[in-house]
Every structure is written in C-alpha cells, then in structure tokens.
Amino acid sequence: MNAPAPVIEQALARYRPWLWAAAAYNLAWGTLVVLFPNLLFDLIGLRRPDTPALWQVVGMFVLVYAPAYAWAARRATRNWCSSACWASCWGRSGSSGPPTPARCRCRSDCCS
C-alpha cells in the first residue's frame, strides 16, 4: 500500500538541505576542476598531473550530478527516484556510449 504524497514529502523533507548542499558542492568542485585542473595539486603541494585533461574529465563527472541533486531537492517525492534512475542510467553507460533504453531500466517501483 502506497503512502499518500504529503506523508512521503514530509518524510523526505529532511534530505532536502543535503541535496541542495550536494548540488552546490558538485557545481563548485566540478567547475573549479574543469576550469583550473592544476589548482588542487598546487594548493596541497603535489606534483601536477602529466595529463590534466583526465582530471578535467573527473571534474565533468562530478559537475554533471549537480543539476540532478538540485532537481531532486526541489520536490523530493516526484524527483527523488527519477534522479536516482538518471544517475543509474549514466553510471551503467560509462564510457560505452550514451544511455539506451536497455541500460536505463530502473528496477524500482518508486518511479512508476
């Protein structure tokens, strides 16, 4: 039996600040790494990587989750599972290409 939407919304409301914080962190960290790939290494005194473009790819992976966290934070009951499914689709796709319907089947009944 499914709980009414206001009850679920109220239960998930405690996660909203964490989702907004995750969105802000991913936006800030991802942007900094993409724009200034050597900054972190310079700040902590490590040798710069030979291929900063790979570090920028890591920044893009982090950056791409910022809108998903913000979307989930806006309305938890509607967007929570959709964001998880979205992340799952892109995670399963990896470097093998864009998500396809076969890769994007969310096996949870929360998205229906």
Secondary structure, 3 states (H helix, E strand, C coil): CCCCHHHHHHHHHHHHHHHHHHHHHHHHHHHHHHHCCCHHHHHHCCCCCCCHHHHHHHHHHHHCCHHHHHHHHHCHHHHHHHHHHHHHHHHHHCCCCCCCCCCCCCCCHHHC
